[in-house]
Amino acid sequence: MSRKFIPLSVPNLKGKELEYITHAVETEWVSTGGPYVNDFELKVAEYTKCKGAVSCQNGTSGLHIALEVCGVTKEDEVIVPTLTFIAAVNPVKYVGAEPVFMDCDDSLTMDVDKLKYFCETECSFTNGKLINNVTEKHIKAMIVVHVFGNMADMERIIEIANKYNLKVIEDATEAMGTYYIEGKYKGKHAGTIGDMGVYSFNGNKIMTTGGGGMIVSDNEELLGRAKHLTTQAKSDELYYTHDEIGYNYRMTNLQAALGLAQLEKLEDFIKVKKDNYDFYKDEIQKISGLEILAFKDTIRPNYWFYALYVEQGYALNRDQIIKYLASKKIQARPIWGLISDQKPYEGSQTHKIDKAGQYLEKVVNIPCSSNLSREDVAYVIECLKQPEVI
Ligand SMILES: *Cc1c(COP(=O)(O)O)cnc(C)c1O
């Protein structure tokens, strides 16, 4: 019997997607007009319990707009993580600003101790501005990424941001559905704690619109600016008058039709992902040299991606595991190459990057789709129990 391929993370479209898409096509509302776009924005705001949401073409364009709305310009610098997908940082360059790269801690999110140390000792705070001692530039904002659906330490991050007058943009592209269950921000969703947050509905994310994104905030003025900029900055609906350079970033009715159907299923997806995560975690901790990295216990994570941590004691290293699983028709991938090591960021400033490189060497992402069956998970575990060098 030949086995079917088990992909890493693929869409799950078994709800009302076809019904809503068909309605969009039948009514011929396929572009950025149409009722589903507004409806989807309202539903996302309601689900994440924030004041409002502005749709966009993808997470990357959402981050671009968030930076513009937060007033980041080519004069400024932005603190960013090095261990994440490059789309979290490229928008800093779109607005002409420069990134300063930070390390991660054991949660894979930004190391807040290093962040604090950097602000305290490598910068000066003068006239309400955090100035980088090396470049003498104003650090105006930071981008915080909730890696794999885990939550960065928002309590301490917001304290630091308030102290140094930094805007906080949450890249919650991987964390739709993650929220605090205790502490100061109990009940608050990833993406809704800083000045602006961004979700992605790319095909590999926990819910998808094919491609798509959403900007959320509790600040209505910022949301208004975001809507204005994503819709060509019209100052008049009828006459073609525009008061600044805008973008054509709004989501289409077709994307929003998918999004509405996916949102109805999100809690079900999270439940399946949690069950599969627990199963993997329990079985894999019995294998010497392997473990599944934990999510923080102060949050209800969305369990988006599972991070298999490979220690010396296991028979295979990261690359050998990926090859071996591929031979068993199981897709696995390393985490991202550090952004500060990528060609476009060769000259960029970094601050004490250390753990990110260690995790890069040792983490492998294993299948986590919400339509992954228990049998599929059992098969992946069986394979990991009998490692072979390929
Ligand atoms: C997916 C992702 C993005 C970009 O989202 P798109 O919708 O693909 O543009 C940005 N940052 C991180 C951390 C991501 O995982």
The ligand as an SDF file (V2000), in Angstrom:
LIG
                    3D

 15 15  0  0  0  0  0  0  0  0999 V2000
    2.9790   34.7400    7.1600 C   0  0  0  0  0  0  0  0  0  0  0  0
    3.7610   35.7690    7.8550 C   0  0  0  0  0  0  0  0  0  0  0  0
    3.8070   37.0940    7.4010 C   0  0  0  0  0  0  0  0  0  0  0  0
    3.2430   37.5670    6.1050 C   0  0  0  0  0  0  0  0  0  0  0  0
    1.9280   37.2780    5.8660 O   0  0  0  0  0  0  0  0  0  0  0  0
    1.4480   37.1860    4.3320 P   0  0  0  0  0  0  0  0  0  0  0  0
   -0.0280   37.1540    4.4580 O   0  0  0  0  0  0  0  0  0  0  0  0
    2.0100   35.9150    3.7730 O   0  0  0  0  0  0  0  0  0  0  0  0
    1.9340   38.3960    3.6230 O   0  0  0  0  0  0  0  0  0  0  0  0
    4.4910   38.0340    8.1590 C   0  0  0  0  0  0  0  0  0  0  0  0
    5.1130   37.6880    9.2870 N   0  0  0  0  0  0  0  0  0  0  0  0
    5.1170   36.4220    9.7490 C   0  0  0  0  0  0  0  0  0  0  0  0
    5.7960   36.1160   11.0370 C   0  0  0  0  0  0  0  0  0  0  0  0
    4.4600   35.4150    9.0300 C   0  0  0  0  0  0  0  0  0  0  0  0
    4.5030   34.1640    9.4880 O   0  0  0  0  0  0  0  0  0  0  0  0
  1  2  1  0
  2  3  1  0
  2 14  2  0
  3  4  1  0
  3 10  2  0
  4  5  1  0
  5  6  1  0
  6  7  2  0
  6  8  1  0
  6  9  1  0
 10 11  1  0
 11 12  2  0
 12 13  1  0
 12 14  1  0
 14 15  1  0
M  END
$$$$
